[in-house]
Amino acid sequence: MHPKPSFLVGLIGSGISASRTPPMHEAAADAAGIRYLYKKIDLVELNLGVEALPELLTAARRMGFDGLNVTHPCKQAILPLLDELSPDAEALGAVNTVVVSKGRMTGHNTDWFGFAENFRRNMQGAPLGRVVQFGAGGAGAAVAFALMKLGVQELTIIDVDLAKAQSVVDGLSSRFVEGRLRVGRDVATAVAAADGIVNATPIGMDKYPGTPLPLAMLCSRLWVAEIIYFPLETALLRAARTLGCRTVDGGGMAIFQGTEAFRLFTGVSPDPDVFFATFASLGG
């Protein structure tokens, strides 16, 4: 009988002590009969900045890590340090998953997959003619990519920083039919013509209370998607549900980006229910 495969994986980021990713991965591995150790590499606890990334990657290579997840503030800084990028990571200019094989490091982006899979499972049949997305940061680029892959006909991206919104539109326009992505300047006009809205900003998190648009602009025919999961029910989702809008929270995005990273690390598709149960048990 062959011994169980074993995997050593890590998460590099800043202020990740409360991350649910390590316990979700380890529980999924236990359920699949795989030996799996997931270590947090917290830049805050190590008193390091993003400039320590080359050193950390060298250490991970030497110590036999099989993979790394990467979060803020390393998703873009890591790009030039990798041997290869998947087409998705290249399109998005951001990496959240690194597979280490025979000393080579390949960067992937599973954030977009997390949003798309969560949407597919919870919003079947939702109209995708016109969608307005708030937020054009790192997560915003992944969400916009996912929305286009889901088949949105016209995506308007709104951000307080117009240059950021333009950058996401420019970055994705070459990959999708021209004219399907645009920068929005007038929130009221864009939302009035929309089938659905997505919040890809931090507004609504415990740390950044509020809503990305005036709640008076919501109406029951809109669907509303959120990527925040601290808290799971943001003020935006609460208001949308009260009106009778179809909604989807951000928990599933966090889970499905994790299941896809697990698959890339191990070659095994984990049971999403184990991820969900672990996520919920940690206060989800």
C-alpha positions as CSV (number, residue, x, y, z in Angstrom):
1,M,0.0,0.0,0.0
2,H,1.3,3.4,-1.0
3,P,1.7,5.9,1.8
4,K,-0.7,8.9,1.7
5,P,0.6,11.8,-0.2
6,S,1.5,14.7,2.0
7,F,1.5,18.4,1.2
8,L,3.1,21.4,2.9
9,V,1.3,24.7,2.0
10,G,1.5,28.3,3.3
11,L,-0.3,31.6,3.2
12,I,1.7,34.7,2.9
13,G,0.1,38.0,3.7
14,S,-0.3,40.8,6.2
15,G,-2.5,40.5,9.3
16,I,-3.7,37.0,8.5
17,S,-3.9,35.6,12.0
18,A,-7.7,35.2,11.8
19,S,-7.7,33.7,8.3
20,R,-10.1,30.9,7.7
21,T,-8.2,29.5,4.8
22,P,-5.8,27.2,6.7
23,P,-8.4,25.4,8.7
24,M,-10.7,25.0,5.6
25,H,-7.9,23.4,3.6
26,E,-6.8,21.1,6.5
27,A,-10.4,19.9,7.1
28,A,-10.9,19.2,3.4
29,A,-7.6,17.3,3.3
30,D,-8.6,15.2,6.3
31,A,-11.9,14.4,4.6
32,A,-10.0,13.3,1.5
33,G,-7.5,11.2,3.4
34,I,-4.6,13.5,2.5
35,R,-1.8,14.5,4.9
36,Y,-1.7,18.3,4.7
37,L,-0.1,21.0,6.8
38,Y,-1.0,24.6,6.1
39,K,1.2,27.3,7.7
40,K,0.5,31.0,8.1
41,I,3.4,33.3,7.1
42,D,2.2,36.6,8.6
43,L,4.3,39.6,7.6
44,V,3.0,41.5,10.6
45,E,4.0,38.9,13.1
46,L,7.4,38.5,11.4
47,N,7.8,42.3,11.3
48,L,8.5,42.1,7.6
49,G,7.3,44.1,4.6
50,V,6.5,43.1,1.0
51,E,10.2,43.5,0.2
52,A,10.9,40.2,2.0
53,L,8.9,38.3,-0.6
54,P,12.0,37.1,-2.6
55,E,13.6,35.7,0.6
56,L,10.3,34.0,1.7
57,L,9.9,32.4,-1.7
58,T,13.5,31.1,-1.7
59,A,12.9,29.7,1.8
60,A,9.6,28.0,0.7
61,R,11.4,26.4,-2.3
62,R,14.2,25.1,-0.1
63,M,11.9,23.8,2.6
64,G,9.9,21.8,0.1
65,F,6.6,23.7,0.1
66,D,4.1,22.4,-2.5
67,G,2.1,25.5,-2.7
68,L,1.4,29.0,-1.4
69,N,-1.6,31.2,-1.2
70,V,-0.9,34.9,-1.4
71,T,-3.0,37.7,-0.1
72,H,-2.7,41.5,0.6
73,P,-0.2,43.1,0.0
74,C,1.6,40.6,-2.1
75,K,-0.7,39.6,-5.0
76,Q,1.0,42.0,-7.5
77,A,4.4,42.3,-5.9
78,I,4.9,38.5,-6.4
79,L,4.4,38.6,-10.2
80,P,8.1,39.2,-11.3
81,L,9.4,36.7,-8.8
82,L,7.6,33.7,-10.3
83,D,8.8,31.3,-13.1
84,E,5.5,31.2,-14.9
85,L,2.0,32.7,-14.8
86,S,-1.3,31.0,-15.8
87,P,-3.2,32.8,-18.5
88,D,-5.8,34.0,-15.9
89,A,-3.1,35.4,-13.6
90,E,-1.5,37.1,-16.5
91,A,-4.8,38.6,-17.6
92,L,-5.5,39.9,-14.1
93,G,-2.0,41.0,-13.2
94,A,-2.5,39.4,-9.8
95,V,-1.7,36.0,-8.2
96,N,-3.3,34.4,-5.1
97,T,-2.1,30.8,-5.6
98,V,1.4,29.6,-6.3
99,V,2.1,25.9,-7.2
100,V,5.6,24.7,-6.5
101,S,6.7,21.8,-8.6
102,K,10.3,20.6,-9.1
103,G,11.6,23.9,-7.8
104,R,9.5,26.0,-10.3
105,M,6.9,28.4,-9.1
106,T,3.7,28.9,-11.2
107,G,1.3,31.7,-10.3
108,H,-2.5,31.3,-10.6
109,N,-5.5,33.4,-9.8
110,T,-8.5,31.5,-8.3
111,D,-10.3,34.7,-7.0
112,W,-12.2,35.1,-10.3
113,F,-13.2,31.4,-10.2
114,G,-14.4,31.8,-6.6
115,F,-16.8,34.6,-7.5
116,A,-18.0,32.9,-10.7
117,E,-18.7,29.5,-9.0
118,N,-20.5,31.2,-6.1
119,F,-22.7,33.2,-8.6
120,R,-23.4,30.1,-10.8
121,R,-24.6,28.1,-7.8
122,N,-26.7,30.8,-6.2
123,M,-28.0,33.0,-9.0
124,Q,-29.1,30.6,-11.7
125,G,-31.1,32.4,-14.4
126,A,-30.2,35.9,-13.1
127,P,-30.3,38.4,-16.1
128,L,-26.8,39.4,-17.3
129,G,-27.6,42.1,-19.8
130,R,-26.3,45.1,-17.9
131,V,-24.3,44.9,-14.6
132,V,-22.8,47.7,-12.5
133,Q,-19.7,46.8,-10.4
134,F,-18.5,49.1,-7.6
135,G,-14.8,48.8,-6.9
136,A,-11.7,48.4,-9.2
137,G,-9.0,47.2,-6.8
138,G,-7.3,43.8,-7.0
139,A,-10.5,41.9,-6.1
140,G,-12.4,44.2,-8.5
141,A,-10.3,43.1,-11.5
142,A,-11.0,39.4,-10.6
143,V,-14.7,40.0,-10.2
144,A,-14.9,41.9,-13.5
145,F,-13.1,39.0,-15.2
146,A,-15.6,36.5,-13.6
147,L,-18.6,38.6,-14.7
148,M,-17.4,38.7,-18.3
149,K,-16.8,34.9,-18.2
150,L,-20.3,34.4,-16.9
151,G,-21.6,36.2,-20.0
152,V,-22.4,39.8,-18.9
153,Q,-23.2,41.8,-22.0
154,E,-22.3,45.2,-20.7
155,L,-20.3,45.8,-17.5
156,T,-20.0,49.3,-16.1
157,I,-17.2,49.7,-13.5
158,I,-17.5,52.5,-11.0
159,D,-14.7,53.6,-8.6
160,V,-13.9,56.8,-6.8
161,D,-10.5,56.5,-8.5
162,L,-11.4,56.8,-12.2
163,A,-7.9,55.8,-13.3
164,K,-8.3,52.5,-11.4
165,A,-11.6,51.8,-13.1
166,Q,-10.1,52.7,-16.5
167,S,-7.1,50.4,-15.8
168,V,-9.4,47.4,-15.2
169,V,-11.4,48.2,-18.3
170,D,-8.2,48.5,-20.4
171,G,-6.7,45.3,-18.9
172,L,-9.8,43.2,-19.8
173,S,-11.0,44.8,-23.0
174,S,-8.4,43.0,-25.2
175,R,-9.8,39.7,-24.0
176,F,-13.5,40.3,-24.5
177,V,-15.6,41.9,-27.3
178,E,-14.9,45.6,-27.5
179,G,-17.6,47.8,-25.9
180,R,-18.7,45.3,-23.3
181,L,-16.7,47.0,-20.6
182,R,-16.9,50.7,-19.7
183,V,-16.1,53.1,-16.9
184,G,-19.1,54.6,-15.1
185,R,-19.2,58.2,-14.0
186,D,-22.9,58.7,-13.2
187,V,-24.0,56.2,-10.5
188,A,-27.7,56.9,-10.7
189,T,-27.9,56.5,-14.5
190,A,-25.9,53.3,-14.5
191,V,-27.9,51.7,-11.7
192,A,-31.3,52.7,-13.2
193,A,-30.4,50.8,-16.4
194,A,-28.9,47.8,-14.7
195,D,-30.1,44.2,-14.1
196,G,-27.7,43.7,-11.2
197,I,-25.0,45.3,-9.1
198,V,-21.9,43.9,-7.5
199,N,-20.0,45.4,-4.5
200,A,-16.2,44.7,-4.9
201,T,-15.2,47.6,-2.6
202,P,-14.4,47.2,1.1
203,I,-17.4,49.4,2.0
204,G,-19.7,47.4,4.2
205,M,-16.9,45.6,6.1
206,D,-16.9,45.9,9.9
207,K,-13.9,48.3,9.4
208,Y,-15.5,50.3,6.7
209,P,-19.2,50.6,7.5
210,G,-21.7,52.0,4.9
211,T,-22.8,51.2,1.4
212,P,-21.1,51.7,-2.0
213,L,-24.2,53.5,-3.4
214,P,-27.2,55.3,-1.9
215,L,-29.7,52.7,-0.8
216,A,-32.6,54.7,-2.3
217,M,-31.2,53.6,-5.8
218,L,-32.1,50.0,-5.1
219,C,-35.3,48.4,-6.4
220,S,-36.7,44.9,-6.3
221,R,-35.9,44.0,-9.9
222,L,-32.1,44.3,-9.3
223,W,-30.0,41.4,-8.1
224,V,-27.2,42.2,-5.7
225,A,-23.9,40.4,-5.2
226,E,-21.4,41.0,-2.5
227,I,-17.7,39.9,-2.0
228,I,-17.4,40.9,1.6
229,Y,-17.8,38.1,4.2
230,F,-16.9,40.1,7.4
231,P,-19.9,40.4,8.0
232,L,-21.8,38.0,5.8
233,E,-24.8,40.3,5.8
234,T,-23.6,43.8,4.9
235,A,-25.9,46.8,5.1
236,L,-26.2,46.6,1.3
237,L,-27.4,43.0,1.3
238,R,-29.8,43.6,4.2
239,A,-31.4,46.5,2.4
240,A,-31.6,44.5,-0.9
241,R,-33.2,41.5,0.8
242,T,-35.7,43.8,2.5
243,L,-36.8,45.0,-0.9
244,G,-37.0,41.4,-2.2
245,C,-33.9,41.5,-4.5
246,R,-32.1,38.3,-5.3
247,T,-28.8,38.4,-3.4
248,V,-25.6,36.4,-2.9
249,D,-23.1,37.0,-0.1
250,G,-19.4,36.9,-0.2
251,G,-18.8,33.7,1.7
252,G,-19.0,31.4,-1.3
253,M,-16.3,33.4,-3.2
254,A,-13.9,32.9,-0.3
255,I,-14.8,29.2,-0.2
256,F,-14.6,28.4,-3.9
257,Q,-11.3,30.3,-4.5
258,G,-10.1,27.9,-1.7
259,T,-11.4,24.7,-3.3
260,E,-9.8,25.6,-6.6
261,A,-6.4,26.4,-4.9
262,F,-6.7,23.0,-3.1
263,R,-7.2,21.3,-6.4
264,L,-4.2,23.0,-8.0
265,F,-2.0,22.1,-5.0
266,T,-3.1,18.4,-4.7
267,G,-4.7,17.4,-8.0
268,V,-7.8,16.4,-5.9
269,S,-11.1,18.2,-6.1
270,P,-12.1,18.7,-2.4
271,D,-15.7,18.5,-1.0
272,P,-17.0,22.1,-1.0
273,D,-19.4,21.1,1.9
274,V,-16.4,20.6,4.2
275,F,-15.1,24.1,3.3
276,F,-18.6,25.5,4.0
277,A,-18.9,23.7,7.3
278,T,-15.5,24.8,8.5
279,F,-16.1,28.4,7.4
280,A,-19.4,28.4,9.3
281,S,-17.9,26.9,12.4
282,L,-15.3,29.7,12.5
283,G,-18.1,32.3,12.9
284,G,-19.2,32.6,9.2
